[in-house]
Amino acid sequence: MAAKPVEYNATITHINLLTPTLGIFRVKPDEPAESFIPGQYVILGLNHEEKGGVMRAYSIASPPYLHNEYFEFFVRYVNHPTSDNPLTHLLFAAKEGDRIMMRKRIQGHFTVEKTMGLEDPRLRVLVASGTGLAPFTSMVFEWYHQLGHARNSAILYGASYPTDLGYREELEAVLNRSEHPRFLPSISRPHEAPEWDGLTGRVENHFSPEQIGFLEHQLGLPEGGFNPENCTVMICGLQGTIANTLTSLLYRGFVPADRKLRRVFGIPQEVKPTLFFEQYDTTPIIDTKDEAVVAELVERLRAAGVPAGEGAKAAG
Ligand SMILES: Cc1cc2nc3c(=O)[nH]c(=O)nc-3n(C[C@H](O)[C@H](O)[C@H](O)COP(=O)(O)OP(=O)(O)OC[C@H]3O[C@@H](n4cnc5c(N)ncnc54)[C@H](O)[C@@H]3O)c2cc1C
């Protein structure tokens, strides 16, 4: 039976395909939309002729100051969807002028306001792979518009090829304004892009014990300075990026905000979080049922001076 169709209330006004499977889509609601906080997301919906309606969450990539003009979304066409009516297949078949549903209610707590706070003076390290960049473009473009600077933020951004780097020029303009560039894209398939002279490898690899020293140097931090005293971290994207960044940063004493991980690691409530993430897929971040994995990660926290392990146990 076909799913209930969604009711269209907005128009796709502009489509910019970076590649056939990666695009920036502008949507203008029929009625003036409410503003939002950078980092939030909305539900978009489309109808398939036979299969009916489908709705999915998308981070808003554009800054709030443009909300009366349009909302922008950075979307990847999913080659191997898990549903039988994937939204991305409908979206990538759409043309400018086509209709779409954008739910009025704007959602989400992955905002600086709801995490470390806007006034936190530490370097804010924003880590993304692929379309996980979206919340961070909204943040830095808004701050730059309001303040003329990006609130002490750096973006580390992983993509397969240079052509997959969305918003590259705009981010360079906003973030690379001092001696130490704060827009650090990393390409995981550099052998297919001989002209690339920036960072290489998956973005999460730059946080490994072997590579973090180089990252510190790039960011203008002293040796050992990538720590919770100097930095906070926000990560957005798929499980692999989040898990590998997080587990590497436990060595440096970064404390996740995620309630389940805190419980499993036995982190006391009073220990303030310094690492926040938003996940686009549903794969568990780590296998919290594996006692050996949990014990090893707790040990990393303890070695970094975090009072973890009190009552820690693998999730049953
Ligand atoms: C809060 C939130 C915000 C999101 N924001 C964005 C966004 O800004 N841009 C975006 O492209 N997606 C985003 N997503 C994912 C999005 O909601 C859909 O899951 C995705 O577009 C796939 O939908 P689908 O119907 O085409 O495929 P489905 O049939 O639902 O297939 C799901 C499969 O797609 C994979 N997948 C999901 N998202 C991605 C992705 N971004 N890149 C590669 N594979 C993916 C999953 O691992 C899963 O295997 C977000 C998800 C959440 C929960």
Ligand as a Chemical Component Dictionary entry (heavy atoms), coordinates in Angstrom:
data_LIG
# 
_chem_comp.id                   LIG 
_chem_comp.type                 NON-POLYMER 
_chem_comp.pdbx_formal_charge   0 
_chem_comp.three_letter_code    LIG 
# 
loop_
_chem_comp_atom.comp_id 
_chem_comp_atom.atom_id 
_chem_comp_atom.alt_atom_id 
_chem_comp_atom.type_symbol 
_chem_comp_atom.charge 
_chem_comp_atom.model_Cartn_x 
_chem_comp_atom.model_Cartn_y 
_chem_comp_atom.model_Cartn_z 
_chem_comp_atom.pdbx_ordinal 
LIG C1  C1  C 0 19.223 15.189 12.228 1  
LIG C2  C2  C 0 19.570 14.689 10.843 2  
LIG C3  C3  C 0 20.032 15.583 9.880  3  
LIG C4  C4  C 0 20.366 15.119 8.604  4  
LIG N1  N1  N 0 20.866 16.004 7.701  5  
LIG C5  C5  C 0 21.269 15.579 6.474  6  
LIG C6  C6  C 0 21.845 16.481 5.542  7  
LIG O1  O1  O 0 21.982 17.689 5.795  8  
LIG N2  N2  N 0 22.219 15.988 4.325  9  
LIG C7  C7  C 0 22.073 14.662 4.003  10 
LIG O2  O2  O 0 22.439 14.277 2.867  11 
LIG N3  N3  N 0 21.539 13.783 4.883  12 
LIG C8  C8  C 0 21.111 14.208 6.092  13 
LIG N4  N4  N 0 20.538 13.327 6.967  14 
LIG C9  C9  C 0 20.215 11.954 6.508  15 
LIG C10 C10 C 0 18.813 11.972 5.847  16 
LIG O3  O3  O 0 17.830 12.194 6.833  17 
LIG C11 C11 C 0 18.490 10.650 5.145  18 
LIG O4  O4  O 0 18.710 9.591  6.046  19 
LIG C12 C12 C 0 19.344 10.417 3.903  20 
LIG O5  O5  O 0 19.190 11.498 2.977  21 
LIG C13 C13 C 0 18.933 9.112  3.212  22 
LIG O6  O6  O 0 17.554 9.133  2.940  23 
LIG P1  P1  P 0 16.924 8.216  1.812  24 
LIG O7  O7  O 0 15.441 8.179  2.030  25 
LIG O8  O8  O 0 17.370 8.611  0.438  26 
LIG O9  O9  O 0 17.599 6.781  2.076  27 
LIG P2  P2  P 0 17.122 5.600  3.062  28 
LIG O10 O10 O 0 16.331 4.590  2.306  29 
LIG O11 O11 O 0 16.532 6.153  4.294  30 
LIG O12 O12 O 0 18.571 4.959  3.332  31 
LIG C14 C14 C 0 19.266 5.153  4.511  32 
LIG C15 C15 C 0 20.734 4.874  4.221  33 
LIG O13 O13 O 0 21.342 6.091  3.812  34 
LIG C16 C16 C 0 22.585 6.263  4.463  35 
LIG N5  N5  N 0 22.778 7.714  4.609  36 
LIG C17 C17 C 0 22.021 8.566  5.333  37 
LIG N6  N6  N 0 22.485 9.838  5.220  38 
LIG C18 C18 C 0 23.550 9.778  4.400  39 
LIG C19 C19 C 0 24.436 10.757 3.922  40 
LIG N7  N7  N 0 24.297 12.059 4.264  41 
LIG N8  N8  N 0 25.433 10.366 3.098  42 
LIG C20 C20 C 0 25.573 9.060  2.732  43 
LIG N9  N9  N 0 24.756 8.075  3.189  44 
LIG C21 C21 C 0 23.761 8.429  4.010  45 
LIG C22 C22 C 0 22.399 5.548  5.802  46 
LIG O14 O14 O 0 23.627 5.108  6.284  47 
LIG C23 C23 C 0 21.491 4.393  5.470  48 
LIG O15 O15 O 0 22.282 3.275  5.094  49 
LIG C24 C24 C 0 20.216 13.747 8.263  50 
LIG C25 C25 C 0 19.743 12.853 9.239  51 
LIG C26 C26 C 0 19.444 13.308 10.503 52 
LIG C27 C27 C 0 18.943 12.323 11.527 53 
# 
loop_
_chem_comp_bond.comp_id 
_chem_comp_bond.atom_id_1 
_chem_comp_bond.atom_id_2 
_chem_comp_bond.value_order 
_chem_comp_bond.pdbx_ordinal 
LIG C1  C2  SING 1  
LIG C2  C3  SING 2  
LIG C2  C26 DOUB 3  
LIG C3  C4  DOUB 4  
LIG C4  N1  SING 5  
LIG C4  C24 SING 6  
LIG N1  C5  DOUB 7  
LIG C5  C6  SING 8  
LIG C5  C8  SING 9  
LIG C6  O1  DOUB 10 
LIG C6  N2  SING 11 
LIG N2  C7  SING 12 
LIG C7  O2  DOUB 13 
LIG C7  N3  SING 14 
LIG N3  C8  DOUB 15 
LIG C8  N4  SING 16 
LIG N4  C9  SING 17 
LIG N4  C24 SING 18 
LIG C9  C10 SING 19 
LIG C10 O3  SING 20 
LIG C10 C11 SING 21 
LIG C11 O4  SING 22 
LIG C11 C12 SING 23 
LIG C12 O5  SING 24 
LIG C12 C13 SING 25 
LIG C13 O6  SING 26 
LIG O6  P1  SING 27 
LIG P1  O7  DOUB 28 
LIG P1  O8  SING 29 
LIG P1  O9  SING 30 
LIG O9  P2  SING 31 
LIG P2  O10 DOUB 32 
LIG P2  O11 SING 33 
LIG P2  O12 SING 34 
LIG O12 C14 SING 35 
LIG C14 C15 SING 36 
LIG C15 O13 SING 37 
LIG C15 C23 SING 38 
LIG O13 C16 SING 39 
LIG C16 N5  SING 40 
LIG C16 C22 SING 41 
LIG N5  C17 SING 42 
LIG N5  C21 SING 43 
LIG C17 N6  DOUB 44 
LIG N6  C18 SING 45 
LIG C18 C19 SING 46 
LIG C18 C21 DOUB 47 
LIG C19 N7  SING 48 
LIG C19 N8  DOUB 49 
LIG N8  C20 SING 50 
LIG C20 N9  DOUB 51 
LIG N9  C21 SING 52 
LIG C22 O14 SING 53 
LIG C22 C23 SING 54 
LIG C23 O15 SING 55 
LIG C24 C25 DOUB 56 
LIG C25 C26 SING 57 
LIG C26 C27 SING 58 
# 
